[in-house]
Amino acid sequence: MASPIADFLVTLGTPLINPVSRILQGKDGTQKWHCINSIVQRLPMDVLRGLEEDLRRLADHPSEDDRREEVDIEAREVLHRFEPDHGVKL
């Protein structure tokens, strides 16, 4: 369950890109994991596009701390939303 502050942050739109990007570029794997799970996963695609580079870096080149916290796995999960057939069930 998301916190009320996460619920609010998700509504901010593109002004949220830079602050979230700073977290995703930081060194704290736990903080990145929580940010992805409580905020990033819920962002609309227009906002998510502004974080795509950070998410790809985390998915493809995670730090040891990121691996330990499974940030790379969470980033890959969010990146699936960029796939053309996302959400299409055959």
DRENKOLMAR-851427 format. One record per atom (N, C-alpha, C): residue in one letter; x, y, z. Coordinates in steps of 0.001 Angstrom, whole numbers, padded with zeros to 6 digits, always signed. Layout:
% residues N
aXYZ
...
% end
This chain:
% residues 90
m+000836-001172+000000
m+000000+000000+000000
m+000889+001246+000000
a+000609+002156-000915
a+001407+003376-001025
a+001035+004354+000079
s+001997+005144+000443
s+001734+006156+001462
s+001000+007345+000833
p+000332+008142+001641
p-000358+009326+001110
p+000592+010268+000369
i+001833+010374+000844
i+002784+011265+000161
i+003135+010708-001221
a+003293+009404-001344
a+003561+008801-002657
a+002362+009011-003575
d+001166+008864-003022
d-000047+009114-003810
d-000036+010533-004363
f+000359+011482-003550
f+000422+012873-003981
f+001522+013083-005020
l+002708+012564-004761
l+003841+012770-005665
l+003549+012267-007079
v+002861+011160-007181
v+002536+010584-008489
v+001697+011560-009318
t+000961+012438-008670
t+000093+013377-009391
t+000832+014608-009912
l+002087+014786-009535
l+002804+016022-009876
l+003241+016110-011338
g+003330+014995-012011
g+003706+015021-013421
g+005182+015292-013653
t+005482+016003-014741
t+006871+016193-015157
t+007757+016914-014135
p+007248+017773-013251
p+008140+018360-012243
p+008777+017301-011324
l+008251+016115-011337
l+008786+015048-010484
l+010024+014375-011098
i+010240+014573-012401
i+011325+013867-013093
i+012687+014142-012458
n+013071+015394-012292
n+014409+015697-011762
n+014640+015177-010344
p+013715+015391-009413
p+013953+014842-008067
p+014055+013309-008047
v+013209+012639-008818
v+013277+011178-008862
v+014570+010733-009535
s+014961+011421-010589
s+016212+011095-011274
s+017406+011190-010323
r+017420+012217-009474
r+018519+012351-008494
r+018567+011152-007559
i+017416+010662-007149
i+017382+009470-006287
i+017914+008262-007051
l+017448+008076-008288
l+017866+006922-009076
l+019348+006969-009432
q+019937+008145-009449
q+021367+008290-009726
q+022215+008236-008460
g+021565+008179-007319
g+022270+008178-006042
g+022927+006836-005725
k+023409+006721-004527
k+024144+005526-004103
k+023352+004600-003186
d+022191+005027-002742
d+021408+004270-001762
d+020424+003328-002462
g+020770+002050-002545
g+019938+001055-003214
g+018568+000903-002575
t+018507+000982-001269
t+017223+000862-000582
t+016307+002019-000952
q+016858+003208-000975
q+016065+004386-001337
q+015573+004267-002783
k+016435+003792-003690
k+016039+003606-005094
k+014910+002590-005195
w+015045+001479-004470
w+014019+000427-004522
w+012670+000983-004083
h+012658+001711-002980
h+011403+002276-002474
h+010838+003316-003439
c+011685+004118-004026
c+011238+005130-004976
c+010592+004461-006197
i+011229+003436-006731
i+010668+002725-007886
i+009342+002083-007521
n+009296+001427-006377
n+008086+000695-005994
n+006929+001578-005562
s+007203+002684-004932
s+006096+003504-004440
s+005699+004615-005398
i+006612+005034-006280
i+006320+006165-007158
i+006481+005810-008638
v+007675+005409-009032
v+007997+005235-010458
v+007052+004265-011146
q+006741+003157-010524
q+005852+002171-011142
q+004465+002732-011437
r+004092+003785-010778
r+002740+004334-010910
r+002679+005565-011814
l+003811+006003-012338
l+003844+007207-013145
l+003255+006979-014530
p+002610+008004-015085
p+002130+007887-016461
p+003321+007869-017432
m+003099+007341-018626
m+004184+007162-019595
m+004890+008466-019942
d+004183+009580-020048
d+004849+010835-020415
d+005891+011236-019369
v+005655+010952-018124
v+006618+011234-017061
v+007697+010152-017039
l+007297+008928-017195
l+008226+007799-017163
l+009297+007923-018244
r+008931+008476-019392
r+009912+008654-020471
r+011092+009512-020021
g+010853+010450-019138
g+011926+011291-018618
g+012874+010565-017680
l+012491+009372-017252
l+013320+008570-016347
l+013886+007327-017029
e+013582+007158-018299
e+013977+005934-019007
e+015485+005703-018972
e+016273+006732-019195
e+017733+006580-019190
e+018232+006075-017833
d+017725+006651-016755
d+018130+006212-015414
d+017716+004765-015169
l+016514+004418-015585
l+016021+003048-015384
l+016844+002041-016193
r+017195+002393-017422
r+018019+001487-018241
r+019400+001292-017630
r+019963+002375-017111
r+021281+002269-016465
r+021198+001335-015250
l+020157+001481-014445
l+019988+000623-013271
l+019763-000832-013678
a+019019-001043-014738
a+018734-002405-015189
a+019970-003063-015795
d+020749-002295-016555
d+021885-002864-017295
d+023211-002810-016552
h+023384-001820-015683
h+024668-001637-014990
h+024456-001306-013513
p+023796-002187-012783
p+023533-001890-011360
p+024807-001956-010518
s+024840-001162-009483
s+025939-001256-008521
s+025719-002526-007681
e+026685-002848-006887
e+026556-004016-006000
e+025384-003813-005042
d+025259-002604-004505
d+024146-002301-003596
d+022808-002405-004327
d+022768-001926-005570
d+021535-002031-006356
d+021156-003496-006570
r+022125-004334-006860
r+021847-005773-007046
r+021315-006387-005749
r+021970-006048-004653
r+021576-006592-003349
r+020127-006209-003015
e+019750-004996-003380
e+018393-004509-003101
e+017411-004838-004223
e+017896-005511-005268
e+017098-005911-006439
e+016518-004714-007189
v+017263-003616-007184
v+016862-002423-007923
v+016868-002701-009419
d+017843-003490-009874
d+017924-003827-011308
d+016676-004582-011765
i+016184-005464-010943
i+014976-006241-011276
i+013769-005307-011347
e+013652-004423-010373
e+012531-003483-010356
e+012590-002539-011554
a+013794-002082-011900
a+013941-001189-013055
a+013526-001909-014338
r+013937-003172-014489
r+013541-003944-015680
r+012031-004105-015758
e+011416-004322-014627
e+009961-004476-014593
e+009263-003204-015102
v+009734-002053-014667
v+009157-000795-015130
v+009432-000598-016621
l+010623-000969-017071
l+010984-000798-018481
l+010108-001628-019412
h+009496-002675-018916
h+008577-003478-019744
h+007416-002634-020255
r+007106-001569-019555
r+006019-000693-020004
r+006347+000004-021317
f+007628+000074-021686
f+008036+000714-022929
f+007900-000227-024130
e+007693-001499-023876
e+007571-002458-024961
e+006242-002251-025686
p+006267-002341-027019
p+005056-002062-027804
p+003870-002943-027447
d+004109-004173-027064
d+002999-005078-026781
d+002657-005165-025301
h+003155-004201-024521
h+002895-004199-023076
h+001389-004193-022825
g+000976-005123-022034
g-000431-005180-021653
g-001308-005936-022621
v-000757-006331-023763
v-001551-007052-024742
v-001433-008544-024459
k-002560-009187-024240
k-002561-010618-023956
k-003082-011355-025164
l-002333-012344-025570
l-002730-013150-026731
l-003370-014442-026298
% end
